[in-house]
Amino acid sequence: MMCRRLRAPALLLFLILPAGVGCSKQPTARADSKGEPPQGEVWLTDQQVAEAQLKVEVLAEQDVDDVIATSGKVTFDDARVSHIFSPVSGRVSRINAQAGQRVKKGDVLAVIESPEIGMASADVHKAEADRIAAQHDLDRQKELLDAHATSMHDYEQAQDAARKAKAEVERATQKATLLRAGSADVVTQTYSVRATIDGQVTARNISPGVEVVGQYSGGGAVELFTVGELDRVWILADVYEMDSARVVVGSKVNAHLFAFPNRTFPTTIEWVSGTLDPSTRTAKVRCVIENTDRALKPEMYATLRISVDQRKALAIPRSALLRLGEQTTVFVEKGKSADGRHIYAKVPVVVDEAEGAPLLPLSQGPAKGEKIVTAGAILLAGGLSAAPADSAK
C-alpha cells in the first residue's frame, strides 16, 4: 500500500511538456518538474494554446458528398444573345455602334451600300410582269382548247409556266420584304443593320469601307456584331461517361475561374445532355451564374466541382489531417492534466482522401462527440517530434 501511494506523485515528475513546438513565433512547451506527457500526447498551457491559435471542433455527422471535377467555359445565355449578319452584300458606309456600347432593339448599328437593294426591287417588278404574261398565255390556251384549236399538251405547258411565274413573284417579294424589315432604302440603295435585342455590343467585326458578303449571296457571310446581356451567363462543361449517371439537374456546383483564383461561384446544374459526344464520350452539362458585376466574360475557362452522392456521415475537415510517417492522423483534445494543461492526443484515422470535398467521411478514428483540432495541428506535431530530444536531456 505504501508503494502504491508513492507511485502517483513519482509519475508526475516525468510529465514534461516538449520544447520547441514550432518556429520562433510558435508556442514552446517546455519541460517542467511536474512531469512529461506520455508518448503520442502534447500538453499546452492556456497561453500556448492562444499563441498557437488552435481551433477545435466537435466531431459530428455532416452533409458530405463525392465531388466530380471537370473543366468548361463561360458562354452567353442563348436566349440573351444575338449574332447579327447582313442579308445583302455591299460596302460598309457608316458604323453607329462601338464595342461595349449598350443598344436598344431596333437601333441602327451600321449602314451598308448595296446594289442588291435596287436589284431586289427590280426583281419584284420583273417577276410580276412575267406572271401577268404567263397568265395571259394560259387564258389564251384555255380559249383555244375549248375551241379544239390547240392540244392538251400546249395547255398544260401554259399552266406550268403560270405556276412558275407565280412562284417567282413570291420569292422576289419575300426577299424584298426581308430587306425592308432591315430598313432597306431603294432610292439610296442602302441597308441599315439593326439590333434585334436590347443589350451590349460585345463584338464588332467590321470597319468603314469594308466589303461584306450577304447571307443570301451564296458566300461565307461574316458576323458583323454580337449583342448580348452579360448579367447572366452559362458555363458549359463536359462530364465523362462513367460519371454522367451521377450528375443530375439540381446537383450543386462550385465554379472556379482562372481569371479569379480567389473567388468561388456557387451554382447548380440546370441541364444535362441526353446524348454523348461520340468522339470524346462525354455529356454536356450546363449551369447558370448570375453575373451582376459582369466579371465573367464569354470564352473564359473554368473548373467545376460538382457535388454528387450527398449523404449524412461522420466527417472531419480536410484541414485536420496530418501525415506523420506512413500514418494519417488527427489530434483530439482529451481534457486537462493535473496541472491544468490542455491534453492533445494523436489518433490514427482512415478516410477517403480521393474525394475532393472539404469534409471527408471517417471510416475509422475518433468517436462522435470528441473534439478534433482543425487548425494548428501541425504545431502539435512539432511538439511530438521534440519530445525525444527533451527526454534525452
ABEGO torsion letter per residue (X at the ends): XAAAAAAAAAAAAABBBBBGAEBAABBBBBBBAAEBBBBGBBBBBAAAAAAAGBBBBBBBBBBBBBBBBBBBBBBBBAAABBBBBBABBEBBABBABBBGBBBBBGBBABBBBBAAAAAAAAAAAAAAAAAAAAAAAAAAAAAAAAAGABBAAAAAAAAAAAAAAAAAAAAAAAAAAAAAAAGBBAAAGBBBBBBABBEBBABBABBBGBBBBBAAAGBBBBBABBBBBAABBBBBBBBBAAAAAABBBGBBBBBBBAABAABBBBBBBABBBABBBAAAGBBBBBBBBBBAAGABBBGBBBBBBBBBGBBBBBBBBAAABBBBEABBBBBBBAEBBAAGBBBBBBBBBBBBAABABABBBBABEBBBGBBBBABGAAAAAAAAAAAAAAAAX
